[in-house]
Amino acid sequence: MIRRSYQQYAIVAADSAQTLTEQLNEELIRLKDKNPTVTFEGMIARIQYIESEEIPESLEDEYESMGVNLTCEDCPYFCPTIKADGTLDLRTKWGGCHLRENGMAKKTSRACEELFRRLNNGEVRLCVDGK
């Protein structure tokens, strides 16, 4: 994800102190999350603030910007480690994955681009567990 920040300005001008104050307060409320600073020149208030944007570089980033944060453990291709008695080995953090070069994936790692590609084209569908 590419993150960019740049300065912006808003100018508030009025012919009375009361009007300037009201308009300035409205603008400061609108910009409260953008770190505004104010300078005055007579009946003109200059508000300087920071505008930020995030530009997705991949499908993973696009899904993340929508609030979808998947790990390898969420992937249907992830094969958790099984103990000799056939139960899940909850002690290990690794499992098998044929999508990875080395065939292994850490279950808490960010899901790979391939999973997101398959989600995007409908080849994979996930559902929410009601836990």
DRENSE-748112 format. One record per atom (N, C-alpha, C): residue number from 0; residue in one letter; atom name; x, y, z. Coordinates in pm, 1 decimal. Example, Ala and Ser with C-alpha at 12.3 -4.5 7.8 and 13.67 -1.06 7.14 Angstrom:
BEGIN
num, residuo, atomo, px, py, pz
0, A, N, 1319.0, -569.0, 780.0
0, A, CA, 1230.0, -450.0, 780.0
0, A, C, 1320.0, -330.0, 780.0
1, S, N, 1285.0, -225.0, 708.0
1, S, CA, 1367.0, -106.0, 714.0
1, S, C, 1290.0, 3.0, 787.0
This chain:
BEGIN
num, residuo, atomo, px, py, pz
0, M, N, 84.5, -116.7, 0.0
0, M, CA, 0.0, 0.0, 0.0
0, M, C, 89.5, 123.6, 0.0
1, I, N, 62.9, 213.7, -89.0
1, I, CA, 136.0, 340.6, -94.3
1, I, C, 58.3, 441.8, -11.2
2, R, N, 126.0, 507.3, 81.4
2, R, CA, 64.2, 609.5, 165.5
2, R, C, 128.7, 743.7, 133.7
3, R, N, 44.2, 841.2, 102.9
3, R, CA, 93.1, 975.1, 70.1
3, R, C, 23.8, 1077.2, 158.6
4, S, N, 97.2, 1181.1, 195.3
4, S, CA, 41.7, 1293.2, 271.4
4, S, C, 86.0, 1422.4, 205.2
5, Y, N, -2.7, 1520.2, 204.7
5, Y, CA, 32.4, 1649.7, 147.5
5, Y, C, -46.5, 1759.2, 217.7
6, Q, N, 11.7, 1880.2, 216.3
6, Q, CA, -50.4, 1994.6, 282.8
6, Q, C, -161.0, 2052.8, 197.4
7, Q, N, -264.8, 2098.3, 264.8
7, Q, CA, -375.4, 2167.0, 199.6
7, Q, C, -408.1, 2291.1, 282.8
8, Y, N, -481.1, 2383.9, 222.8
8, Y, CA, -519.0, 2506.3, 290.7
8, Y, C, -667.0, 2532.5, 271.2
9, A, N, -727.4, 2589.5, 372.9
9, A, CA, -864.4, 2639.5, 364.2
9, A, C, -860.2, 2782.9, 415.5
10, I, N, -928.1, 2871.4, 345.6
10, I, CA, -930.0, 3012.7, 382.8
10, I, C, -1071.6, 3048.1, 427.6
11, V, N, -1079.1, 3114.7, 542.7
11, V, CA, -1207.0, 3162.3, 592.5
11, V, C, -1194.3, 3312.9, 607.3
12, A, N, -1284.2, 3386.2, 540.9
12, A, CA, -1282.6, 3532.4, 547.9
12, A, C, -1422.5, 3580.1, 584.8
13, A, N, -1428.3, 3686.0, 664.8
13, A, CA, -1557.1, 3742.3, 705.5
13, A, C, -1539.5, 3891.0, 733.2
14, D, N, -1653.0, 3959.6, 746.7
14, D, CA, -1646.0, 4102.7, 772.4
14, D, C, -1673.8, 4137.5, 919.1
15, S, N, -1699.0, 4034.9, 1001.8
15, S, CA, -1714.5, 4060.1, 1145.8
15, S, C, -1647.8, 3946.5, 1222.9
16, A, N, -1607.2, 3979.3, 1345.2
16, A, CA, -1539.6, 3878.6, 1427.9
16, A, C, -1633.2, 3761.7, 1458.8
17, Q, N, -1760.2, 3791.1, 1482.0
17, Q, CA, -1857.9, 3685.8, 1513.2
17, Q, C, -1873.3, 3589.3, 1396.2
18, T, N, -1887.7, 3639.1, 1275.7
18, T, CA, -1903.3, 3555.6, 1157.1
18, T, C, -1777.0, 3475.7, 1130.1
19, L, N, -1661.5, 3540.3, 1145.1
19, L, CA, -1533.9, 3471.6, 1125.6
19, L, C, -1520.3, 3355.8, 1224.6
20, T, N, -1553.9, 3381.4, 1349.4
20, T, CA, -1543.8, 3277.9, 1452.5
20, T, C, -1634.1, 3159.7, 1420.7
21, E, N, -1757.3, 3186.2, 1382.8
21, E, CA, -1852.7, 3078.0, 1351.6
21, E, C, -1805.2, 2995.4, 1232.7
22, Q, N, -1765.6, 3064.0, 1125.5
22, Q, CA, -1720.1, 2992.6, 1005.0
22, Q, C, -1591.1, 2915.4, 1032.5
23, L, N, -1500.3, 2976.1, 1108.2
23, L, CA, -1373.8, 2910.9, 1141.4
23, L, C, -1398.7, 2785.1, 1225.4
24, N, N, -1485.9, 2795.1, 1325.1
24, N, CA, -1516.9, 2679.5, 1409.2
24, N, C, -1579.5, 2566.0, 1327.9
25, E, N, -1669.1, 2600.1, 1235.0
25, E, CA, -1729.2, 2498.4, 1148.1
25, E, C, -1621.9, 2426.8, 1066.1
26, E, N, -1530.2, 2504.9, 1011.9
26, E, CA, -1424.0, 2447.6, 928.6
26, E, C, -1328.2, 2363.1, 1012.5
27, L, N, -1296.5, 2407.7, 1132.1
27, L, CA, -1207.4, 2331.0, 1219.7
27, L, C, -1271.5, 2198.6, 1262.8
28, I, N, -1400.8, 2198.2, 1284.7
28, I, CA, -1470.9, 2073.1, 1317.1
28, I, C, -1463.4, 1978.4, 1198.6
29, R, N, -1483.5, 2030.4, 1077.9
29, R, CA, -1477.2, 1947.4, 957.4
29, R, C, -1337.5, 1887.6, 938.3
30, L, N, -1234.4, 1962.0, 976.2
30, L, CA, -1095.7, 1920.2, 954.3
30, L, C, -1028.8, 1862.7, 1079.7
31, K, N, -1103.8, 1833.9, 1183.4
31, K, CA, -1045.3, 1797.1, 1313.7
31, K, C, -952.2, 1676.1, 1307.7
32, D, N, -973.7, 1583.8, 1216.8
32, D, CA, -888.3, 1464.8, 1207.4
32, D, C, -768.3, 1484.6, 1115.5
33, K, N, -748.8, 1606.6, 1068.5
33, K, CA, -642.1, 1632.6, 971.3
33, K, C, -535.5, 1727.3, 1023.8
34, N, N, -524.9, 1737.1, 1156.9
34, N, CA, -420.5, 1815.2, 1222.5
34, N, C, -417.9, 1961.7, 1174.6
35, P, N, -529.5, 2035.6, 1188.0
35, P, CA, -532.3, 2174.0, 1138.3
35, P, C, -455.8, 2271.6, 1228.1
36, T, N, -393.7, 2370.2, 1164.5
36, T, CA, -333.5, 2482.8, 1236.0
36, T, C, -384.0, 2610.7, 1169.6
37, V, N, -401.1, 2715.4, 1249.6
37, V, CA, -462.5, 2838.5, 1199.8
37, V, C, -366.9, 2955.9, 1216.8
38, T, N, -361.7, 3039.3, 1113.4
38, T, CA, -292.7, 3167.8, 1123.3
38, T, C, -391.5, 3275.7, 1079.7
39, F, N, -376.9, 3394.1, 1137.5
39, F, CA, -470.1, 3503.6, 1108.4
39, F, C, -398.3, 3618.6, 1041.0
40, E, N, -472.8, 3686.0, 955.8
40, E, CA, -427.4, 3809.2, 891.9
40, E, C, -550.1, 3898.9, 882.2
41, G, N, -568.7, 3981.6, 982.4
41, G, CA, -689.3, 4064.7, 988.8
41, G, C, -811.8, 3976.2, 1007.5
42, M, N, -908.8, 3991.1, 918.2
42, M, CA, -1033.4, 3913.9, 924.8
42, M, C, -1028.8, 3791.4, 833.2
43, I, N, -908.2, 3742.9, 808.0
43, I, CA, -889.4, 3622.8, 725.5
43, I, C, -815.8, 3518.1, 809.6
44, A, N, -871.0, 3398.3, 811.5
44, A, CA, -807.0, 3286.9, 882.2
44, A, C, -759.9, 3186.1, 778.0
45, R, N, -633.4, 3150.3, 786.8
45, R, CA, -575.2, 3051.0, 695.3
45, R, C, -554.8, 2922.1, 774.3
46, I, N, -622.2, 2815.9, 731.3
46, I, CA, -612.0, 2686.3, 799.0
46, I, C, -524.5, 2595.5, 714.3
47, Q, N, -419.0, 2548.1, 776.2
47, Q, CA, -330.0, 2452.7, 709.1
47, Q, C, -358.6, 2315.2, 769.1
48, Y, N, -374.2, 2212.7, 682.3
48, Y, CA, -402.9, 2077.9, 731.5
48, Y, C, -336.3, 1974.3, 641.8
49, I, N, -333.2, 1851.4, 689.1
49, I, CA, -268.5, 1741.6, 616.3
49, I, C, -375.4, 1650.3, 557.3
50, E, N, -366.8, 1627.3, 431.1
50, E, CA, -454.7, 1533.0, 360.9
50, E, C, -373.1, 1407.0, 333.9
51, S, N, -431.4, 1290.2, 359.6
51, S, CA, -361.2, 1163.4, 339.7
51, S, C, -442.5, 1073.9, 249.0
52, E, N, -371.5, 989.1, 174.8
52, E, CA, -439.8, 891.5, 89.7
52, E, C, -361.1, 761.9, 88.4
53, E, N, -432.5, 653.7, 68.9
53, E, CA, -371.0, 522.1, 56.8
53, E, C, -408.0, 466.1, -79.2
54, I, N, -306.1, 420.3, -152.4
54, I, CA, -327.4, 366.4, -286.0
54, I, C, -290.1, 218.9, -283.9
55, P, N, -389.3, 131.0, -306.9
55, P, CA, -359.3, -12.4, -306.8
55, P, C, -264.8, -48.3, -421.4
56, E, N, -167.7, -135.8, -390.6
56, E, CA, -73.1, -181.6, -492.0
56, E, C, -103.9, -323.3, -537.7
57, S, N, -193.2, -392.3, -467.2
57, S, CA, -222.8, -531.7, -500.3
57, S, C, -365.0, -563.8, -456.7
58, L, N, -412.0, -682.8, -492.7
58, L, CA, -542.5, -727.6, -446.8
58, L, C, -547.0, -736.8, -294.9
59, E, N, -436.8, -781.0, -234.3
59, E, CA, -429.3, -787.4, -88.2
59, E, C, -458.5, -650.7, -27.2
60, D, N, -396.4, -547.3, -84.9
60, D, CA, -414.9, -411.4, -34.8
60, D, C, -558.8, -363.3, -55.1
61, E, N, -619.6, -398.3, -169.3
61, E, CA, -757.9, -359.0, -195.2
61, E, C, -851.8, -420.5, -92.1
62, Y, N, -832.5, -549.6, -64.4
62, Y, CA, -916.1, -615.1, 36.3
62, Y, C, -891.0, -555.6, 174.6
63, E, N, -764.7, -527.0, 205.8
63, E, CA, -731.1, -467.8, 335.6
63, E, C, -799.3, -332.4, 353.2
64, S, N, -804.9, -252.7, 245.6
64, S, CA, -869.1, -122.0, 254.9
64, S, C, -1019.5, -134.9, 277.7
65, M, N, -1077.1, -251.3, 246.8
65, M, CA, -1219.2, -277.3, 273.6
65, M, C, -1238.6, -341.5, 411.5
66, G, N, -1129.0, -360.7, 485.1
66, G, CA, -1137.1, -417.3, 619.0
66, G, C, -1123.5, -568.5, 623.8
67, V, N, -1084.7, -630.1, 513.0
67, V, CA, -1066.2, -775.3, 508.2
67, V, C, -918.9, -805.1, 532.4
68, N, N, -889.2, -861.4, 649.3
68, N, CA, -751.5, -894.6, 686.5
68, N, C, -743.8, -1045.1, 709.5
69, L, N, -698.9, -1117.8, 609.9
69, L, CA, -693.3, -1263.4, 618.0
69, L, C, -551.2, -1310.1, 647.1
70, T, N, -542.2, -1421.1, 719.7
70, T, CA, -413.9, -1484.7, 744.8
70, T, C, -413.2, -1620.1, 675.7
71, C, N, -297.5, -1683.5, 673.0
71, C, CA, -287.0, -1816.7, 611.9
71, C, C, -383.1, -1915.3, 678.1
72, E, N, -402.6, -1902.8, 807.5
72, E, CA, -492.6, -1991.5, 880.8
72, E, C, -636.9, -1982.0, 829.7
73, D, N, -675.5, -1868.2, 771.4
73, D, CA, -810.7, -1848.7, 717.4
73, D, C, -828.1, -1911.4, 579.6
74, C, N, -719.0, -1949.1, 516.9
74, C, CA, -719.4, -1997.2, 378.8
74, C, C, -761.2, -2145.0, 371.5
75, P, N, -845.3, -2180.0, 275.1
75, P, CA, -884.8, -2320.8, 261.5
75, P, C, -770.1, -2410.6, 213.9
76, Y, N, -662.0, -2352.8, 162.3
76, Y, CA, -547.5, -2431.2, 115.9
76, Y, C, -446.7, -2459.2, 227.8
77, F, N, -464.7, -2395.2, 343.1
77, F, CA, -374.0, -2414.4, 456.5
77, F, C, -405.7, -2548.1, 523.9
78, C, N, -302.6, -2628.7, 545.2
78, C, CA, -317.6, -2759.5, 612.1
78, C, C, -245.0, -2753.7, 745.9
79, P, N, -319.6, -2743.6, 856.9
79, P, CA, -254.0, -2736.0, 987.6
79, P, C, -178.9, -2865.3, 1018.9
80, T, N, -82.5, -2854.2, 1106.9
80, T, CA, -2.7, -2970.5, 1147.9
80, T, C, -89.9, -3063.8, 1232.5
81, I, N, -81.8, -3192.9, 1199.9
81, I, CA, -160.2, -3295.6, 1269.7
81, I, C, -66.3, -3382.8, 1352.5
82, K, N, -106.1, -3411.4, 1476.4
82, K, CA, -27.4, -3499.0, 1563.5
82, K, C, -49.5, -3644.9, 1523.2
83, A, N, 31.6, -3734.9, 1577.7
83, A, CA, 24.2, -3877.6, 1545.8
83, A, C, -112.5, -3937.5, 1579.2
84, D, N, -181.9, -3880.5, 1678.1
84, D, CA, -313.1, -3934.5, 1715.1
84, D, C, -426.6, -3879.2, 1628.2
85, G, N, -391.1, -3794.4, 1530.2
85, G, CA, -489.6, -3741.7, 1436.3
85, G, C, -553.6, -3610.2, 1476.7
86, T, N, -515.5, -3553.8, 1590.2
86, T, CA, -570.8, -3425.4, 1633.4
86, T, C, -479.1, -3311.4, 1588.9
87, L, N, -535.2, -3190.4, 1588.0
87, L, CA, -455.2, -3072.9, 1551.1
87, L, C, -346.3, -3048.4, 1654.2
88, D, N, -227.7, -3015.6, 1604.7
88, D, CA, -117.2, -2980.0, 1693.4
88, D, C, -123.2, -2829.3, 1715.2
89, L, N, -182.5, -2788.2, 1824.6
89, L, CA, -201.1, -2646.5, 1853.5
89, L, C, -72.8, -2577.6, 1899.2
90, R, N, 32.9, -2654.5, 1922.3
90, R, CA, 160.2, -2597.0, 1965.8
90, R, C, 237.1, -2534.2, 1849.7
91, T, N, 217.1, -2583.9, 1729.8
91, T, CA, 294.7, -2536.6, 1616.0
91, T, C, 228.7, -2416.8, 1547.7
92, K, N, 311.1, -2330.9, 1491.5
92, K, CA, 263.1, -2211.6, 1421.6
92, K, C, 267.6, -2229.3, 1270.5
93, W, N, 310.5, -2346.2, 1225.0
93, W, CA, 330.1, -2370.6, 1082.4
93, W, C, 234.9, -2478.1, 1031.5
94, G, N, 210.3, -2474.3, 902.6
94, G, CA, 129.2, -2576.0, 838.1
94, G, C, 167.4, -2585.6, 692.2
95, G, N, 107.6, -2678.0, 623.2
95, G, CA, 137.9, -2697.0, 481.7
95, G, C, 55.5, -2605.1, 393.3
96, C, N, 111.8, -2568.9, 279.3
96, C, CA, 40.9, -2486.4, 181.1
96, C, C, 103.8, -2509.0, 44.1
97, H, N, 25.1, -2562.7, -48.1
97, H, CA, 81.4, -2588.5, -181.2
97, H, C, 95.3, -2460.8, -264.3
98, L, N, 41.0, -2348.8, -215.4
98, L, CA, 55.3, -2222.0, -287.3
98, L, C, 190.5, -2155.6, -260.5
99, R, N, 257.0, -2194.6, -154.2
99, R, CA, 387.0, -2137.3, -118.5
99, R, C, 499.0, -2215.7, -185.0
100, E, N, 607.8, -2147.3, -214.5
100, E, CA, 722.6, -2209.9, -280.2
100, E, C, 779.1, -2326.8, -200.8
101, N, N, 795.0, -2306.7, -70.7
101, N, CA, 854.6, -2411.5, 12.1
101, N, C, 750.7, -2508.6, 68.7
102, G, N, 622.6, -2487.5, 37.7
102, G, CA, 517.5, -2577.1, 82.4
102, G, C, 475.6, -2558.6, 226.7
103, M, N, 530.2, -2458.2, 294.7
103, M, CA, 497.9, -2432.5, 434.9
103, M, C, 453.6, -2287.3, 451.3
104, A, N, 364.7, -2265.2, 547.4
104, A, CA, 317.7, -2129.5, 575.4
104, A, C, 297.3, -2113.0, 725.1
105, K, N, 332.5, -1995.7, 775.1
105, K, CA, 306.0, -1964.6, 915.2
105, K, C, 159.2, -1924.2, 924.7
106, K, N, 85.0, -1983.1, 1017.1
106, K, CA, -59.0, -1962.9, 1019.1
106, K, C, -100.3, -1818.3, 1045.9
107, T, N, -15.2, -1739.4, 1109.9
107, T, CA, -48.7, -1599.3, 1138.6
107, T, C, 1.7, -1502.1, 1031.9
108, S, N, 64.2, -1553.6, 925.3
108, S, CA, 113.5, -1467.0, 817.9
108, S, C, -3.3, -1410.3, 738.0
109, R, N, 20.2, -1296.6, 677.9
109, R, CA, -79.3, -1235.5, 589.3
109, R, C, -103.9, -1329.4, 471.7
110, A, N, -229.7, -1348.5, 437.9
110, A, CA, -264.3, -1437.8, 326.6
110, A, C, -199.6, -1388.3, 197.0
111, C, N, -169.7, -1482.0, 108.8
111, C, CA, -95.4, -1449.6, -13.8
111, C, C, -185.4, -1390.8, -123.0
112, E, N, -120.9, -1331.4, -219.6
112, E, CA, -189.3, -1269.9, -333.7
112, E, C, -274.1, -1372.6, -408.5
113, E, N, -227.2, -1497.6, -414.3
113, E, CA, -300.2, -1602.2, -486.4
113, E, C, -438.0, -1627.2, -425.2
114, L, N, -448.3, -1629.3, -293.3
114, L, CA, -578.4, -1646.3, -229.6
114, L, C, -671.7, -1532.3, -268.4
115, F, N, -621.9, -1409.2, -264.2
115, F, CA, -704.9, -1294.0, -298.4
115, F, C, -745.1, -1296.3, -446.1
116, R, N, -655.3, -1342.6, -532.6
116, R, CA, -689.0, -1354.7, -674.6
116, R, C, -802.6, -1455.4, -692.5
117, R, N, -792.5, -1568.8, -622.5
117, R, CA, -895.8, -1672.2, -632.2
117, R, C, -1027.1, -1627.0, -567.9
118, L, N, -1020.3, -1547.7, -462.6
118, L, CA, -1141.7, -1489.7, -404.2
118, L, C, -1207.6, -1394.5, -503.1
119, N, N, -1124.0, -1314.9, -566.4
119, N, CA, -1173.2, -1213.1, -659.0
119, N, C, -1241.8, -1273.3, -780.8
120, N, N, -1188.1, -1384.5, -832.1
120, N, CA, -1249.5, -1443.3, -951.8
120, N, C, -1355.6, -1547.9, -919.0
121, G, N, -1387.1, -1567.2, -788.7
121, G, CA, -1494.5, -1656.7, -747.9
121, G, C, -1455.4, -1802.2, -732.0
122, E, N, -1329.4, -1833.9, -752.3
122, E, CA, -1282.6, -1972.0, -737.5
122, E, C, -1285.5, -2016.6, -591.1
123, V, N, -1266.3, -1922.8, -499.3
123, V, CA, -1269.9, -1950.4, -356.2
123, V, C, -1376.8, -1862.0, -293.4
124, R, N, -1454.9, -1921.9, -203.5
124, R, CA, -1554.8, -1847.1, -127.4
124, R, C, -1533.6, -1879.2, 20.0
125, L, N, -1534.2, -1775.5, 101.5
125, L, CA, -1514.7, -1793.6, 245.5
125, L, C, -1643.1, -1753.9, 317.5
126, C, N, -1664.5, -1813.6, 432.2
126, C, CA, -1779.7, -1775.7, 514.7
126, C, C, -1729.9, -1741.3, 654.9
127, V, N, -1810.7, -1668.8, 727.7
127, V, CA, -1773.5, -1623.7, 861.2
127, V, C, -1813.3, -1731.0, 961.3
128, D, N, -1720.2, -1763.2, 1050.1
128, D, CA, -1745.0, -1858.7, 1157.7
128, D, C, -1814.8, -1782.8, 1271.1
129, G, N, -1921.5, -1838.1, 1323.1
129, G, CA, -2000.4, -1769.8, 1425.0
129, G, C, -1946.6, -1782.0, 1565.4
130, K, N, -1816.4, -1803.6, 1582.9
130, K, CA, -1757.8, -1818.1, 1717.7
130, K, C, -1765.5, -1690.5, 1794.7
